[in-house]
Amino acid sequence: MNVSLIIEISNYLASTLYAICTIPQIIKIVKTKSSDDISVMFVLMYTFAGILTEIFGIYHGIKSIWIPGIFSIILNIITIILVSLCQNLTNSKFEIIEEMEEYT
């Protein structure tokens, strides 16, 4: 087997793993309806790093970087949205509880 083919396959595999590693976090947020254990700063930095990697991959025409990278960025944006929604729901719950306590 050609060494460059092995390197290319390895690059696609690594990029794909990088892209899908956010999926378990998304599943956890959806199942628990909580994002308390999620570091928003990590997700934002991870997304920013993905965007920079995309720029590099597109500029150099490296499909094994930019094709999975698009998927990764989409998953990161979904994670950010879910974290925001969970935080808004949590804040709303606290407001409702505070309002109920005022009336009791």
SULCOR-V525920 format. One line per field, one symbol per residue. phi: phi as a letter, one per 40 degrees, with the letter a starting at -180 (. if undefined). Layout:
phi: ???
//
This chain:
phi: .ccccccccccccccccdccccddccccccccfabdcccccccccccccccccddcccdcgccccccccccccccccdcccccccccccccccccccccccccc
//
